[in-house]
Every structure is written in structure tokens, then in C-alpha cells.
Amino acid sequence: MSETRGTEDDAPVHTSSGIEIQPVYDEAPDASRIGRPGEYPFTRGPYPNMYRGRPWTMRQYAGFGTAEETNRRFRDLLEAGQTGLSVAFDLPTQMGLDSDHDLATGEVGKVGVAIDGLEDMRRLFEGIPLGEVSTSMTINSTAPILLLLYELVAEEQGVSPASLRGTVQNDILKEYVARGTYIYPPRESMRLVTDLFGYADERLPQWNTISISGYHIREAGATAAQELAFTIGNGLAYVNAAIAAGLDVNSFAPRLSFFWNGHNDFFEEIAKYRASRRIWARHMRDEIGAENPKAWLMRFHTQTAGSTLTAQQPFNNVVRTTIQAMAAVLGGTQSLHTNAYDEALGLPTEESALVALRTQQVIAHESGVANTVDPLAGSYFVEELTDQLEKKAEELLSTIAAMGGAVNAIEEGWMQSQIEESAYVEAKRQSSGESVVVGVNKFENTEEEQMDVLEVDPALEAGQRQALEARRNSRNQEEVESALRQVVAVAGTEHNLLPHMKTALAAGATLGEVSDALREVFGRHRPSG
């Protein structure tokens, strides 16, 4: 969030990254650093025509309670014109716990849909042709399991894995940095990431194997420059790990994708997106040595910033989200999720979710911003801000490299401490009123606004547990146990785990049981400090 102007007209103004904003910019940018759309260094976008051919994918995040309820929400969104699905999973699913685990009590279906096994995945996508939609799954520690379940359901529909399109987040490093839904130690988790890369490279050539996420890093309090550097640093760690595992960078890297946070500072965010492509392209070409131009190209999804949503005067969030979404479009995003205005209070209602989708549709079809590629290219201000953000991010990337890479920087707690410091600084600014949040520390209302809030029925948890017990009782237990023993055996080798995990899941093993098989070999991560 930008600092506000002080009491004096000539008081300095800075972006979240500490870049001082000048009153006027009048120096022409260096055209050689900007390039052409669809060409290295991709400052102006990954494709020559960008949205003139078709708009970005409008992908509204949804998932709550049971698979049946989420399926109904998916159908409603598709009918309303959404062009891609995005699945939110509940906390037990994210942590590799079945719904009947003691630690899952009270959390089943609360922040996403509960998926315990193949039957839940069938019900989640019932009546939705997986060969015709693109599906994004926000899942990390258990990403291989959810991808395999998705593939199994597609095969039951008669859809070839080679035709499946979508993304699995699969970004475990940012969990240690900013979010916390990890299971295994970092290096063992990296093994699962690269196994998924290799598996998809052979079987799911159109699937984006990772969504390297700056979103949660920014939500934890990072600046725009830190979001850039820490995310790209993590991305380079994944690339190097995959190369060390014997994968060809020119083959797997074109399926990598990124996930950025759409924050409040309109111009800083546009500059961030443009700088991100340039930084990634340079590192992939010059540092990694990738020869395939598609391996240099950064494609990304954007979600508007949940951390900027306020419970006070929640309709102000419609304006915030619109500004954030517009910046993402002007910065060249490939897909976009717009948050609902009531998400600071609870899960989005059907009405608020529809308003969020309509926001994107108005931008795409009424605003005119999609009619030309990178309309702000050559702006004195935008180009200078792009250069300055790139410079700050590269300085941080150099520090990460000097520490031995992102995994070391995470294990030593350096990234975490940097984010904590930035979050503290911004909290102080808001507390003092230096950083204005409309409706919170300025322009407050004395009367509380009443809003309808969507709540998950507590009875859903009992129903999910009963269904899970029934499925366990009806399966071939000997076949399941044999398949799980094979997962344990292969986890102790260097062979790819996913084919063996798929066999276990097809036999009826649950998400928690497959995760437990891996815990037996990999252990659990215990953060230091």
C-alpha cells in the first residue's frame, strides 16, 4: 500500500517498496528495454495480440462444504459466463488429513471443499466435462494427490489426460515462507514437486504443473519488490531441482506458471507485472541456459488482494477490487480472480460472487482497455517504475543467490524475517494514519452495516465423516493396503511416486492414507524458532 502525502504538499511519497514517486516524469524510456509484445524480454506481455484474440480467463475461486454444494456453485458460475474453474480445498485436505481425523474436527468444509478420496472428486465435477474446461486447484502439500484424483475422474469421463487443461498450485516453498500448510520437510517436499513435473511432462502435456505464488507472500505483508524477488527466487529453486532430477528444462519450463497478488497501488502493480516477465525471462535464458523461448516466458494468474478487504463498509471493497483487477489487466495477466466484497466477513454469497465476476466482464467488454496491447507502454512514469522495481527485486535475488538459493534462505528464516519486518512497518503506518484505509482509519461510519454472511452447516462435517466410513467399509482393503505399501517402498527410492500413488487412489485409498504413507518415510516438518 502506498504511503499517503504528508501535511506538506512537497512531502515525499513512496510505494510499498520504498520507491520515491516524483511529482512529474518527463524522461523518455529506453525503448530497447521494453521490446515488443510476445518477444523477449516480454515486458509488454507473453503474446503478440494479448486480449484482442480473446480476453483473459475469468476464474472465480470457489469451494465450501461438500463436493455437491461446490459442484452447484461451479455450474452457476459457468452459466453466468465464467470461463474456468478454480477450486478451494478445506484445511484438512490441504494438510493431508481425512475428514474423520481428530485434528480435522471443526474444520471440515470450512474454507473450501472437503476431498477425502476419489468419490468426492467424482461428485465435485459431476456433469462438468473436464475435456472442455480449464481447472485451477489451489493445493500444495497434497497437490500430487488432487491432480491424480482429477485425472482419474477425467479418465472415467472418457477424457484423455493429454487433453486436460488447468493448473495445480504445487508451490510448497511459499508455504514455509508465508502460509504454513506444509506437511513434510522442504527437501522431501521438493521431491514431490519435481515428481509431479516429470509425471505431467509425460502424461498431461497441457497442464500447468505449478503456480509459483507471490500471492500469499504479499498477503503476509511483503512489499511489491519482495513479492517479485521471493517468488522468482522460489521459481528458480524449482527449476534447478527439476534439472537436478534429470528433467529437460526446455520441456518442463514452458508449463510453469505464476500467481501474483493484485494490490492497491495501481501503477506499482502494473509495473510489478511487467517487471516480473522481464526478470524471469532474463534468468531463464542467461542464468539457467534454457534455449526454448517458451521456457523464458512467464504466464500468470492474478487474484485481487484479500488482505485489503475490510469488514468495515464492505461495499468499498467493490471499488478496491475493481482498481486491483484493472491493474492486473493493464499488466497483462492470463487469468484473473476478483474477490467478493463480503469476504472479510465470511465465505462469499452467491450475490457477491456474481458481482465479482461481473466486475471482470465490465472491464473486458465495456472499458476498452483490452482493445490494444499494453496501452501504458512508453509512459514515462510506468516505465521508470518498472525499471526501479526490477532493480530492487534483483538486489534481493542477489542476496538469495549468495545464501545458496531460496531453500537455504527459507531454512535460515531470512525470507520470513524480511516479510515480518515489512508487515510491521505497514501496520505502524496504518495505526498512525500515515497510510489511509478508507472506512477503517479515515472516513469511518459510526453505525455498523448489517450483511448476510454465508455459513457452512455444521451438520455437513458429520455427513462427510459418515460417507467416508461407508466408502472404507465397501472397498477391497487388501488391495488398498498392498498399494499403500508400494507407495512407502517407492518413497525410499528415487523413482517417480505419482504412478504408485495413482494406483492406491484408484483402489480406494484416501488422501489421508496416502499422505500418511509418505509421512512414514519423509517425516514431518518442524519449523525452528
Helices and strands as residue ranges (DSSP letters): E 13-14, E 20-21, H 31-34, G 50-52, E 57-62, H 67-79, E 84-88, H 91-94, G 102-104, H 118-124, E 134-138, H 143-156, G 161-163, E 165-168, H 173-174, I 175-179, H 186-203, E 207-208, E 210-213, H 215-219, H 224-244, H 249-252, G 253-255, E 256-262, H 266-282, I 283-288, H 293-296, E 300-304, G 306-308, H 316-330, E 335-337, H 350-365, H 380-402, H 406-411, H 414-432, H 459-474, H 477-491, H 498-507, H 511-522
